[in-house]
Amino acid sequence: MEDVYSEYEGKVVLVTGGAGCVGSNLCRKLAELNAKKVIILDNLSSAYEWNIPKADNVVFIKGDILDDEMLKRAYKNKPDYVFHLAAHFANQNSVDNPETDLMINGIGTLKVLQYAQLAGVERFVYSSSGCGVYGLESKMPFEEHDVSISLHTPYQVTKLLGELYTNYFHNLYDLPVVNARFFNVFGPGEVPGKYRNVIPNFMYWAMNSLPLPITGDGTETRDWTYVDDIINGLLAMGIKEEAIGEAINLGSGQDQRVIDMANIVNRLTYNDSGISFIERRDWDVKTKLLSSIDKAKKLLDYQPQMKFEDGLEKVHEWFVENRDDIKRSAEF
Ligand SMILES: NC(=O)c1ccc[n+]([C@@H]2O[C@H](COP(=O)([O-])OP(=O)(O)OC[C@H]3O[C@@H](n4cnc5c(N)ncnc54)[C@H](O)[C@@H]3O)[C@@H](O)[C@H]2O)c1
């Protein structure tokens, strides 16, 4: 990774959604890599000011990607690179609020792209979703060509829509885009909440001595990918020429059962309240998820480093260190 890391020194980078789980970790890394300026554009709709990295080269603009004034303010800094991570997150939220989902993930993405094209950025990296764009008929491990147009939530539809828009800007305007398909990201920086992922929510409940409610029977599998591995993939996508115009999976390439994850969380937190089983959600039909990361290895030299259990320990440490902030912020 050293070869791509040095490329960010002295550069201006715009990260939409930079206060979120992936974004806060990406911005911290970019600041450490001596980017000239890391501009975060985030409306804090699902993030918290205390979680934003603090450094002299990090500038936070509290604003909405649907707001032209805010976009102009962000792009006035003439970013070399854009990482578009802002999104209405995620499946259940989109089922409950499908119009907001389309506004932010559809129109919002279109607007961020329009400004990127006008600014002539060197690279535009879009955060798509592996769990979103592959369908029941896609073969596992999922390969990039095998996308589905028969999806199960508005979020999955709008994540795919975002890819279609980035491809359109690439095809018509030669905008150097890359579509990053993340698989189940986990790591420090994700505050638990009603619409958040299962790992931070389980960690939170376990630390409050509650039983962990599995939606299903626990044999479901996920391809949980540690946030630092995602960031290494993203940084390579920002630099490698071979990535331009491509959609590339960023996963761990390994599947884990939900019940095993829950047991590890209970063990790490000394929670003896166990596990409960509740009904699977109607849209939650993809019971098994597994990425092929061959393309990422080939084009990006991507190699996930974090062992699943060690990653869960890191999440636990982060929860312990930020216990008060998390308690104040977690909304269910
Ligand atoms: N976390 C995952 O498992 C996962 C998996 C696949 C894809 N993704 C995608 O990766 C990206 C980052 O995910 P994350 O887990 O960090 O999510 P996140 O919700 O933590 O981060 C998204 C950020 O966008 C901000 N935001 C939302 N609407 C906005 C708006 N209208 N204007 C400005 N900011 C806005 C939120 O406040 C938040 O900080 C998202 O695009 C998500 O769809 C995530």
The ligand as a Tripos MOL2 file, in Angstrom:
@<TRIPOS>MOLECULE
LIG
   44    48     1     0     0
SMALL
NO_CHARGES

@<TRIPOS>ATOM
      1 N1        -21.3250    0.0950    6.4230 N.am      1 LIG1
      2 C1        -21.5850   -0.8580    5.5500 C.2       1 LIG1
      3 O1        -21.7040   -2.0250    5.9110 O.2       1 LIG1
      4 C2        -21.7190   -0.5390    4.0800 C.ar      1 LIG1
      5 C3        -21.8520   -1.5920    3.1620 C.ar      1 LIG1
      6 C4        -22.0040   -1.2820    1.8210 C.ar      1 LIG1
      7 C5        -21.9900    0.0340    1.4100 C.ar      1 LIG1
      8 N2        -21.8660    1.0420    2.3180 N.ar      1 LIG1
      9 C6        -21.8810    2.4200    1.8350 C.3       1 LIG1
     10 O2        -20.7100    3.0550    2.2890 O.3       1 LIG1
     11 C7        -20.9710    4.4130    2.5990 C.3       1 LIG1
     12 C8        -20.5090    4.7150    3.9880 C.3       1 LIG1
     13 O3        -21.1580    3.8330    4.8920 O.3       1 LIG1
     14 P1        -21.0990    4.0620    6.4480 P.3       1 LIG1
     15 O4        -21.2800    2.7570    7.0900 O.co2     1 LIG1
     16 O5        -19.9390    4.9020    6.7930 O.co2     1 LIG1
     17 O6        -22.4570    4.8610    6.6460 O.3       1 LIG1
     18 P2        -22.7530    6.0730    7.6120 P.3       1 LIG1
     19 O7        -24.2380    6.1880    7.6960 O.co2     1 LIG1
     20 O8        -21.9850    5.9070    8.8840 O.co2     1 LIG1
     21 O9        -22.1540    7.3040    6.8290 O.3       1 LIG1
     22 C9        -22.8790    8.0520    5.9190 C.3       1 LIG1
     23 C10       -22.7070    9.5070    6.2840 C.3       1 LIG1
     24 O10       -23.4520   10.2890    5.3600 O.3       1 LIG1
     25 C11       -24.0410   11.3600    6.0720 C.3       1 LIG1
     26 N3        -25.1960   11.8080    5.2920 N.ar      1 LIG1
     27 C12       -26.3820   11.1630    5.1200 C.ar      1 LIG1
     28 N4        -27.1840   11.8940    4.3310 N.ar      1 LIG1
     29 C13       -26.4910   13.0090    3.9800 C.ar      1 LIG1
     30 C14       -26.7850   14.1410    3.1920 C.ar      1 LIG1
     31 N5        -27.9820   14.2680    2.5940 N.pl3     1 LIG1
     32 N6        -25.8500   15.0980    3.0480 N.ar      1 LIG1
     33 C15       -24.6470   14.9860    3.6600 C.ar      1 LIG1
     34 N7        -24.3120   13.9400    4.4300 N.ar      1 LIG1
     35 C16       -25.2220   12.9650    4.5900 C.ar      1 LIG1
     36 C17       -24.3930   10.7860    7.4260 C.3       1 LIG1
     37 O11       -24.5370   11.7770    8.4250 O.3       1 LIG1
     38 C18       -23.2160    9.8680    7.6830 C.3       1 LIG1
     39 O12       -22.1920   10.5130    8.3730 O.3       1 LIG1
     40 C19       -22.4500    4.6250    2.3700 C.3       1 LIG1
     41 O13       -22.6140    5.1920    1.0880 O.3       1 LIG1
     42 C20       -23.0290    3.2270    2.3990 C.3       1 LIG1
     43 O14       -24.1790    3.1290    1.5930 O.3       1 LIG1
     44 C21       -21.7170    0.7760    3.6340 C.ar      1 LIG1
@<TRIPOS>BOND
     1     1     2 1
     2     2     3 2
     3     2     4 1
     4     4     5 ar
     5     4    44 ar
     6     5     6 ar
     7     6     7 ar
     8     7     8 ar
     9     8     9 1
    10     8    44 ar
    11     9    10 1
    12     9    42 1
    13    10    11 1
    14    11    12 1
    15    11    40 1
    16    12    13 1
    17    13    14 1
    18    14    15 2
    19    14    16 1
    20    14    17 1
    21    17    18 1
    22    18    19 2
    23    18    20 1
    24    18    21 1
    25    21    22 1
    26    22    23 1
    27    23    24 1
    28    23    38 1
    29    24    25 1
    30    25    26 1
    31    25    36 1
    32    26    27 ar
    33    26    35 ar
    34    27    28 ar
    35    28    29 ar
    36    29    30 ar
    37    29    35 ar
    38    30    31 1
    39    30    32 ar
    40    32    33 ar
    41    33    34 ar
    42    34    35 ar
    43    36    37 1
    44    36    38 1
    45    38    39 1
    46    40    41 1
    47    40    42 1
    48    42    43 1
@<TRIPOS>SUBSTRUCTURE
     1 LIG1         1 GROUP 0 **** ****
